Amino acid sequence: MPQTTYFVKECPTCGRKLQVRVEYLGREMVCNHCGGDFLAGDVQDVFTPNEEDCSDAILLRVDELIDKADNNLGKPK
């Protein structure tokens, strides 16, 4: 059974922390709590890549998040 990987994104409108699937990186999302729109990304998104570089940047970030999640799975709680 495949495991879904999430990252935490703070809603820019209401400030609530939301779990977002890594598959949604780069997509427009709507906050479940306040209905505010935001782009699925994280605080490391310090620039807006051009359209040509967008896919590569998103895929690299997804790989980073998956590696981080895999590393955290082996750590004791």
Gaussian input, Z-matrix of N, CA and C with variables (Angstrom, degrees):
# hf/3-21g

backbone

0 1
 N
 C     1     B1
 C     2     B2     1     A1
 N     3     B3     2     A2     1     D1
 C     4     B4     3     A3     2     D2
 C     5     B5     4     A4     3     D3
 N     6     B6     5     A5     4     D4
 C     7     B7     6     A6     5     D5
 C     8     B8     7     A7     6     D6
 N     9     B9     8     A8     7     D7
 C    10    B10     9     A9     8     D8
 C    11    B11    10    A10     9     D9
 N    12    B12    11    A11    10    D10
 C    13    B13    12    A12    11    D11
 C    14    B14    13    A13    12    D12
 N    15    B15    14    A14    13    D13
 C    16    B16    15    A15    14    D14
 C    17    B17    16    A16    15    D15
 N    18    B18    17    A17    16    D16
 C    19    B19    18    A18    17    D17
 C    20    B20    19    A19    18    D18
 N    21    B21    20    A20    19    D19
 C    22    B22    21    A21    20    D20
 C    23    B23    22    A22    21    D21
 N    24    B24    23    A23    22    D22
 C    25    B25    24    A24    23    D23
 C    26    B26    25    A25    24    D24
 N    27    B27    26    A26    25    D25
 C    28    B28    27    A27    26    D26
 C    29    B29    28    A28    27    D27
 N    30    B30    29    A29    28    D28
 C    31    B31    30    A30    29    D29
 C    32    B32    31    A31    30    D30
 N    33    B33    32    A32    31    D31
 C    34    B34    33    A33    32    D32
 C    35    B35    34    A34    33    D33
 N    36    B36    35    A35    34    D34
 C    37    B37    36    A36    35    D35
 C    38    B38    37    A37    36    D36
 N    39    B39    38    A38    37    D37
 C    40    B40    39    A39    38    D38
 C    41    B41    40    A40    39    D39
 N    42    B42    41    A41    40    D40
 C    43    B43    42    A42    41    D41
 C    44    B44    43    A43    42    D42
 N    45    B45    44    A44    43    D43
 C    46    B46    45    A45    44    D44
 C    47    B47    46    A46    45    D45
 N    48    B48    47    A47    46    D46
 C    49    B49    48    A48    47    D47
 C    50    B50    49    A49    48    D48
 N    51    B51    50    A50    49    D49
 C    52    B52    51    A51    50    D50
 C    53    B53    52    A52    51    D51
 N    54    B54    53    A53    52    D52
 C    55    B55    54    A54    53    D53
 C    56    B56    55    A55    54    D54
 N    57    B57    56    A56    55    D55
 C    58    B58    57    A57    56    D56
 C    59    B59    58    A58    57    D57
 N    60    B60    59    A59    58    D58
 C    61    B61    60    A60    59    D59
 C    62    B62    61    A61    60    D60
 N    63    B63    62    A62    61    D61
 C    64    B64    63    A63    62    D62
 C    65    B65    64    A64    63    D63
 N    66    B66    65    A65    64    D64
 C    67    B67    66    A66    65    D65
 C    68    B68    67    A67    66    D66
 N    69    B69    68    A68    67    D67
 C    70    B70    69    A69    68    D68
 C    71    B71    70    A70    69    D69
 N    72    B72    71    A71    70    D70
 C    73    B73    72    A72    71    D71
 C    74    B74    73    A73    72    D72
 N    75    B75    74    A74    73    D73
 C    76    B76    75    A75    74    D74
 C    77    B77    76    A76    75    D75
 N    78    B78    77    A77    76    D76
 C    79    B79    78    A78    77    D77
 C    80    B80    79    A79    78    D78
 N    81    B81    80    A80    79    D79
 C    82    B82    81    A81    80    D80
 C    83    B83    82    A82    81    D81
 N    84    B84    83    A83    82    D82
 C    85    B85    84    A84    83    D83
 C    86    B86    85    A85    84    D84
 N    87    B87    86    A86    85    D85
 C    88    B88    87    A87    86    D86
 C    89    B89    88    A88    87    D87
 N    90    B90    89    A89    88    D88
 C    91    B91    90    A90    89    D89
 C    92    B92    91    A91    90    D90
 N    93    B93    92    A92    91    D91
 C    94    B94    93    A93    92    D92
 C    95    B95    94    A94    93    D93
 N    96    B96    95    A95    94    D94
 C    97    B97    96    A96    95    D95
 C    98    B98    97    A97    96    D96
 N    99    B99    98    A98    97    D97
 C   100   B100    99    A99    98    D98
 C   101   B101   100   A100    99    D99
 N   102   B102   101   A101   100   D100
 C   103   B103   102   A102   101   D101
 C   104   B104   103   A103   102   D102
 N   105   B105   104   A104   103   D103
 C   106   B106   105   A105   104   D104
 C   107   B107   106   A106   105   D105
 N   108   B108   107   A107   106   D106
 C   109   B109   108   A108   107   D107
 C   110   B110   109   A109   108   D108
 N   111   B111   110   A110   109   D109
 C   112   B112   111   A111   110   D110
 C   113   B113   112   A112   111   D111
 N   114   B114   113   A113   112   D112
 C   115   B115   114   A114   113   D113
 C   116   B116   115   A115   114   D114
 N   117   B117   116   A116   115   D115
 C   118   B118   117   A117   116   D116
 C   119   B119   118   A118   117   D117
 N   120   B120   119   A119   118   D118
 C   121   B121   120   A120   119   D119
 C   122   B122   121   A121   120   D120
 N   123   B123   122   A122   121   D121
 C   124   B124   123   A123   122   D122
 C   125   B125   124   A124   123   D123
 N   126   B126   125   A125   124   D124
 C   127   B127   126   A126   125   D125
 C   128   B128   127   A127   126   D126
 N   129   B129   128   A128   127   D127
 C   130   B130   129   A129   128   D128
 C   131   B131   130   A130   129   D129
 N   132   B132   131   A131   130   D130
 C   133   B133   132   A132   131   D131
 C   134   B134   133   A133   132   D132
 N   135   B135   134   A134   133   D133
 C   136   B136   135   A135   134   D134
 C   137   B137   136   A136   135   D135
 N   138   B138   137   A137   136   D136
 C   139   B139   138   A138   137   D137
 C   140   B140   139   A139   138   D138
 N   141   B141   140   A140   139   D139
 C   142   B142   141   A141   140   D140
 C   143   B143   142   A142   141   D141
 N   144   B144   143   A143   142   D142
 C   145   B145   144   A144   143   D143
 C   146   B146   145   A145   144   D144
 N   147   B147   146   A146   145   D145
 C   148   B148   147   A147   146   D146
 C   149   B149   148   A148   147   D147
 N   150   B150   149   A149   148   D148
 C   151   B151   150   A150   149   D149
 C   152   B152   151   A151   150   D150
 N   153   B153   152   A152   151   D151
 C   154   B154   153   A153   152   D152
 C   155   B155   154   A154   153   D153
 N   156   B156   155   A155   154   D154
 C   157   B157   156   A156   155   D155
 C   158   B158   157   A157   156   D156
 N   159   B159   158   A158   157   D157
 C   160   B160   159   A159   158   D158
 C   161   B161   160   A160   159   D159
 N   162   B162   161   A161   160   D160
 C   163   B163   162   A162   161   D161
 C   164   B164   163   A163   162   D162
 N   165   B165   164   A164   163   D163
 C   166   B166   165   A165   164   D164
 C   167   B167   166   A166   165   D165
 N   168   B168   167   A167   166   D166
 C   169   B169   168   A168   167   D167
 C   170   B170   169   A169   168   D168
 N   171   B171   170   A170   169   D169
 C   172   B172   171   A171   170   D170
 C   173   B173   172   A172   171   D171
 N   174   B174   173   A173   172   D172
 C   175   B175   174   A174   173   D173
 C   176   B176   175   A175   174   D174
 N   177   B177   176   A176   175   D175
 C   178   B178   177   A177   176   D176
 C   179   B179   178   A178   177   D177
 N   180   B180   179   A179   178   D178
 C   181   B181   180   A180   179   D179
 C   182   B182   181   A181   180   D180
 N   183   B183   182   A182   181   D181
 C   184   B184   183   A183   182   D182
 C   185   B185   184   A184   183   D183
 N   186   B186   185   A185   184   D184
 C   187   B187   186   A186   185   D185
 C   188   B188   187   A187   186   D186
 N   189   B189   188   A188   187   D187
 C   190   B190   189   A189   188   D188
 C   191   B191   190   A190   189   D189
 N   192   B192   191   A191   190   D190
 C   193   B193   192   A192   191   D191
 C   194   B194   193   A193   192   D192
 N   195   B195   194   A194   193   D193
 C   196   B196   195   A195   194   D194
 C   197   B197   196   A196   195   D195
 N   198   B198   197   A197   196   D196
 C   199   B199   198   A198   197   D197
 C   200   B200   199   A199   198   D198
 N   201   B201   200   A200   199   D199
 C   202   B202   201   A201   200   D200
 C   203   B203   202   A202   201   D201
 N   204   B204   203   A203   202   D202
 C   205   B205   204   A204   203   D203
 C   206   B206   205   A205   204   D204
 N   207   B207   206   A206   205   D205
 C   208   B208   207   A207   206   D206
 C   209   B209   208   A208   207   D207
 N   210   B210   209   A209   208   D208
 C   211   B211   210   A210   209   D209
 C   212   B212   211   A211   210   D210
 N   213   B213   212   A212   211   D211
 C   214   B214   213   A213   212   D212
 C   215   B215   214   A214   213   D213
 N   216   B216   215   A215   214   D214
 C   217   B217   216   A216   215   D215
 C   218   B218   217   A217   216   D216
 N   219   B219   218   A218   217   D217
 C   220   B220   219   A219   218   D218
 C   221   B221   220   A220   219   D219
 N   222   B222   221   A221   220   D220
 C   223   B223   222   A222   221   D221
 C   224   B224   223   A223   222   D222
 N   225   B225   224   A224   223   D223
 C   226   B226   225   A225   224   D224
 C   227   B227   226   A226   225   D225
 N   228   B228   227   A227   226   D226
 C   229   B229   228   A228   227   D227
 C   230   B230   229   A229   228   D228

   B1=1.4525
   B2=1.5252
   B3=1.3364
   B4=1.4666
   B5=1.5276
   B6=1.3221
   B7=1.4644
   B8=1.5238
   B9=1.3171
   B10=1.4581
   B11=1.5172
   B12=1.3337
   B13=1.4543
   B14=1.5189
   B15=1.3130
   B16=1.4544
   B17=1.5261
   B18=1.3220
   B19=1.4493
   B20=1.5169
   B21=1.3211
   B22=1.4585
   B23=1.5190
   B24=1.3176
   B25=1.4650
   B26=1.5172
   B27=1.3145
   B28=1.4614
   B29=1.5213
   B30=1.3182
   B31=1.4597
   B32=1.5295
   B33=1.3361
   B34=1.4598
   B35=1.5299
   B36=1.3265
   B37=1.4572
   B38=1.5229
   B39=1.3424
   B40=1.4658
   B41=1.5268
   B42=1.3315
   B43=1.4521
   B44=1.5182
   B45=1.3109
   B46=1.4698
   B47=1.5248
   B48=1.3072
   B49=1.4578
   B50=1.5229
   B51=1.3196
   B52=1.4567
   B53=1.5199
   B54=1.3239
   B55=1.4569
   B56=1.5209
   B57=1.3260
   B58=1.4599
   B59=1.5264
   B60=1.3127
   B61=1.4661
   B62=1.5273
   B63=1.3349
   B64=1.4575
   B65=1.5295
   B66=1.3225
   B67=1.4632
   B68=1.5279
   B69=1.3414
   B70=1.4587
   B71=1.5193
   B72=1.3424
   B73=1.4613
   B74=1.5276
   B75=1.3146
   B76=1.4588
   B77=1.5137
   B78=1.3053
   B79=1.4701
   B80=1.5245
   B81=1.3238
   B82=1.4629
   B83=1.5215
   B84=1.3375
   B85=1.4515
   B86=1.5244
   B87=1.3323
   B88=1.4549
   B89=1.5205
   B90=1.3207
   B91=1.4608
   B92=1.5298
   B93=1.3303
   B94=1.4653
   B95=1.5217
   B96=1.3332
   B97=1.4594
   B98=1.5234
   B99=1.3529
   B100=1.4665
   B101=1.5249
   B102=1.3363
   B103=1.4612
   B104=1.5173
   B105=1.3410
   B106=1.4616
   B107=1.5172
   B108=1.3459
   B109=1.4599
   B110=1.5190
   B111=1.3372
   B112=1.4623
   B113=1.5189
   B114=1.3146
   B115=1.4503
   B116=1.5187
   B117=1.3281
   B118=1.4634
   B119=1.5174
   B120=1.2952
   B121=1.4560
   B122=1.5068
   B123=1.3204
   B124=1.4496
   B125=1.5154
   B126=1.3091
   B127=1.4577
   B128=1.5114
   B129=1.3144
   B130=1.4472
   B131=1.5201
   B132=1.3218
   B133=1.4594
   B134=1.5267
   B135=1.3137
   B136=1.4598
   B137=1.5185
   B138=1.3156
   B139=1.4504
   B140=1.5164
   B141=1.3106
   B142=1.4516
   B143=1.5142
   B144=1.3219
   B145=1.4612
   B146=1.5229
   B147=1.3410
   B148=1.4666
   B149=1.5240
   B150=1.2938
   B151=1.4668
   B152=1.5253
   B153=1.3307
   B154=1.4590
   B155=1.5267
   B156=1.3286
   B157=1.4575
   B158=1.5249
   B159=1.3100
   B160=1.4640
   B161=1.5225
   B162=1.3161
   B163=1.4666
   B164=1.5128
   B165=1.3352
   B166=1.4609
   B167=1.5206
   B168=1.3256
   B169=1.4635
   B170=1.5237
   B171=1.3131
   B172=1.4598
   B173=1.5244
   B174=1.3268
   B175=1.4589
   B176=1.5245
   B177=1.3267
   B178=1.4647
   B179=1.5208
   B180=1.3285
   B181=1.4678
   B182=1.5263
   B183=1.3281
   B184=1.4628
   B185=1.5254
   B186=1.3380
   B187=1.4678
   B188=1.5273
   B189=1.3364
   B190=1.4671
   B191=1.5305
   B192=1.3290
   B193=1.4616
   B194=1.5291
   B195=1.3222
   B196=1.4626
   B197=1.5226
   B198=1.3372
   B199=1.4646
   B200=1.5208
   B201=1.3309
   B202=1.4656
   B203=1.5297
   B204=1.3321
   B205=1.4660
   B206=1.5277
   B207=1.3342
   B208=1.4602
   B209=1.5237
   B210=1.3305
   B211=1.4659
   B212=1.5274
   B213=1.3178
   B214=1.4599
   B215=1.5281
   B216=1.3224
   B217=1.4647
   B218=1.5169
   B219=1.3170
   B220=1.4483
   B221=1.5061
   B222=1.3350
   B223=1.4630
   B224=1.5254
   B225=1.3321
   B226=1.4823
   B227=1.5231
   B228=1.3243
   B229=1.4742
   B230=1.4909
   A1=108.59
   A2=118.05
   A3=120.19
   A4=111.46
   A5=114.22
   A6=120.30
   A7=108.50
   A8=117.16
   A9=122.13
   A10=108.97
   A11=116.10
   A12=121.57
   A13=108.88
   A14=115.65
   A15=122.53
   A16=110.18
   A17=116.31
   A18=121.83
   A19=107.17
   A20=116.95
   A21=121.16
   A22=109.05
   A23=115.95
   A24=123.28
   A25=107.93
   A26=116.42
   A27=120.33
   A28=108.45
   A29=116.36
   A30=120.57
   A31=108.34
   A32=117.98
   A33=120.16
   A34=112.98
   A35=117.84
   A36=121.22
   A37=112.21
   A38=117.02
   A39=119.49
   A40=113.66
   A41=117.77
   A42=120.83
   A43=115.61
   A44=117.97
   A45=119.59
   A46=109.65
   A47=115.13
   A48=120.82
   A49=108.43
   A50=115.87
   A51=122.35
   A52=109.98
   A53=117.16
   A54=121.15
   A55=107.59
   A56=115.73
   A57=121.66
   A58=108.09
   A59=117.14
   A60=121.16
   A61=109.28
   A62=116.83
   A63=119.84
   A64=111.40
   A65=117.46
   A66=120.76
   A67=111.80
   A68=117.31
   A69=121.69
   A70=113.41
   A71=118.56
   A72=121.03
   A73=110.08
   A74=115.59
   A75=121.06
   A76=114.68
   A77=117.85
   A78=121.47
   A79=110.59
   A80=114.99
   A81=119.44
   A82=108.38
   A83=115.06
   A84=121.27
   A85=109.43
   A86=115.58
   A87=122.41
   A88=107.68
   A89=116.84
   A90=122.11
   A91=109.35
   A92=116.43
   A93=121.43
   A94=112.38
   A95=117.04
   A96=121.25
   A97=113.06
   A98=116.56
   A99=119.13
   A100=113.65
   A101=116.96
   A102=120.05
   A103=113.72
   A104=117.52
   A105=121.32
   A106=111.72
   A107=116.37
   A108=122.16
   A109=110.12
   A110=116.12
   A111=121.07
   A112=109.08
   A113=115.96
   A114=122.19
   A115=108.31
   A116=117.31
   A117=120.99
   A118=108.90
   A119=115.18
   A120=123.62
   A121=106.21
   A122=117.04
   A123=118.28
   A124=110.62
   A125=117.26
   A126=121.24
   A127=112.96
   A128=119.45
   A129=121.50
   A130=111.80
   A131=117.81
   A132=121.27
   A133=108.32
   A134=117.06
   A135=120.97
   A136=112.46
   A137=117.63
   A138=120.89
   A139=108.58
   A140=115.97
   A141=120.85
   A142=108.07
   A143=117.88
   A144=119.75
   A145=110.58
   A146=116.01
   A147=118.18
   A148=108.93
   A149=116.64
   A150=121.90
   A151=111.97
   A152=117.20
   A153=121.64
   A154=111.43
   A155=117.10
   A156=122.24
   A157=112.88
   A158=117.78
   A159=121.90
   A160=112.31
   A161=118.27
   A162=121.15
   A163=111.09
   A164=117.35
   A165=120.67
   A166=111.08
   A167=117.35
   A168=121.26
   A169=110.55
   A170=117.20
   A171=120.98
   A172=110.32
   A173=117.12
   A174=120.09
   A175=111.39
   A176=117.76
   A177=120.50
   A178=110.80
   A179=116.95
   A180=120.55
   A181=110.56
   A182=117.59
   A183=121.05
   A184=109.72
   A185=116.66
   A186=120.21
   A187=111.35
   A188=117.21
   A189=121.12
   A190=110.86
   A191=116.66
   A192=120.69
   A193=112.07
   A194=116.75
   A195=120.10
   A196=109.99
   A197=117.47
   A198=120.63
   A199=111.07
   A200=116.44
   A201=120.78
   A202=110.35
   A203=116.88
   A204=120.89
   A205=110.43
   A206=117.46
   A207=120.89
   A208=110.84
   A209=117.32
   A210=121.55
   A211=110.70
   A212=117.58
   A213=121.65
   A214=112.40
   A215=117.77
   A216=120.98
   A217=111.67
   A218=117.90
   A219=121.37
   A220=114.24
   A221=118.19
   A222=122.13
   A223=110.73
   A224=117.01
   A225=119.43
   A226=110.32
   A227=116.20
   A228=120.82
   A229=111.47
   D1=122.32
   D2=-178.14
   D3=-68.71
   D4=146.70
   D5=179.91
   D6=-101.78
   D7=132.33
   D8=178.38
   D9=-84.87
   D10=136.18
   D11=179.10
   D12=-105.83
   D13=134.59
   D14=-178.77
   D15=-120.36
   D16=159.37
   D17=166.95
   D18=-129.65
   D19=160.37
   D20=-177.29
   D21=-98.31
   D22=130.07
   D23=179.09
   D24=-127.10
   D25=131.07
   D26=176.48
   D27=-85.28
   D28=130.85
   D29=177.73
   D30=-65.69
   D31=127.18
   D32=-179.56
   D33=-69.86
   D34=-15.96
   D35=-179.22
   D36=-90.15
   D37=-53.65
   D38=-175.08
   D39=-106.03
   D40=-13.69
   D41=177.03
   D42=84.50
   D43=0.56
   D44=179.07
   D45=-72.14
   D46=148.04
   D47=178.65
   D48=-87.31
   D49=126.95
   D50=-176.35
   D51=-117.32
   D52=141.90
   D53=172.75
   D54=-90.10
   D55=123.23
   D56=-177.49
   D57=-120.78
   D58=133.13
   D59=177.14
   D60=-65.30
   D61=142.15
   D62=179.66
   D63=-63.57
   D64=-23.23
   D65=177.78
   D66=-63.38
   D67=-19.86
   D68=-176.81
   D69=-94.36
   D70=3.16
   D71=178.48
   D72=-54.79
   D73=133.01
   D74=178.49
   D75=86.48
   D76=-4.96
   D77=-179.44
   D78=-98.27
   D79=155.46
   D80=174.77
   D81=-77.94
   D82=135.91
   D83=-177.64
   D84=-125.55
   D85=166.75
   D86=175.68
   D87=-125.72
   D88=130.26
   D89=178.59
   D90=-65.15
   D91=132.46
   D92=178.71
   D93=-68.20
   D94=-22.37
   D95=-173.96
   D96=-91.32
   D97=-46.78
   D98=-174.06
   D99=-114.56
   D100=-10.96
   D101=-179.37
   D102=81.98
   D103=6.47
   D104=179.87
   D105=-70.63
   D106=143.47
   D107=178.03
   D108=-88.29
   D109=144.18
   D110=174.89
   D111=-157.30
   D112=163.96
   D113=177.47
   D114=-93.73
   D115=129.16
   D116=179.98
   D117=-69.17
   D118=109.18
   D119=179.11
   D120=-164.74
   D121=-172.53
   D122=177.80
   D123=-132.42
   D124=-177.71
   D125=-173.47
   D126=-64.62
   D127=-14.45
   D128=177.50
   D129=-79.67
   D130=-2.36
   D131=176.01
   D132=-79.19
   D133=82.74
   D134=-175.75
   D135=-94.74
   D136=-4.26
   D137=176.75
   D138=-144.12
   D139=162.09
   D140=176.54
   D141=-105.22
   D142=107.81
   D143=-178.74
   D144=-68.22
   D145=153.55
   D146=176.73
   D147=-71.35
   D148=167.28
   D149=-172.64
   D150=-58.26
   D151=-36.29
   D152=-178.58
   D153=-65.02
   D154=-41.11
   D155=-177.31
   D156=-86.09
   D157=-10.90
   D158=-172.65
   D159=-59.11
   D160=-48.08
   D161=-178.03
   D162=-62.27
   D163=-44.45
   D164=179.81
   D165=-64.26
   D166=-42.50
   D167=-179.45
   D168=-64.25
   D169=-41.33
   D170=179.89
   D171=-66.01
   D172=-44.06
   D173=-179.97
   D174=-64.25
   D175=-39.42
   D176=177.05
   D177=-63.30
   D178=-42.68
   D179=-179.55
   D180=-66.86
   D181=-38.32
   D182=177.07
   D183=-60.97
   D184=-44.61
   D185=177.87
   D186=-59.99
   D187=-41.96
   D188=178.49
   D189=-61.29
   D190=-45.70
   D191=-178.94
   D192=-65.95
   D193=-38.40
   D194=178.62
   D195=-67.05
   D196=-43.25
   D197=177.31
   D198=-60.24
   D199=-43.02
   D200=179.23
   D201=-62.37
   D202=-43.82
   D203=179.61
   D204=-64.49
   D205=-41.68
   D206=178.97
   D207=-62.76
   D208=-40.23
   D209=179.16
   D210=-66.03
   D211=-36.48
   D212=-178.95
   D213=-73.42
   D214=-23.72
   D215=-179.92
   D216=-65.30
   D217=-31.71
   D218=-177.84
   D219=-83.28
   D220=-8.92
   D221=-177.71
   D222=-84.15
   D223=139.29
   D224=176.50
   D225=-69.33
   D226=149.58
   D227=-178.78
   D228=-87.03

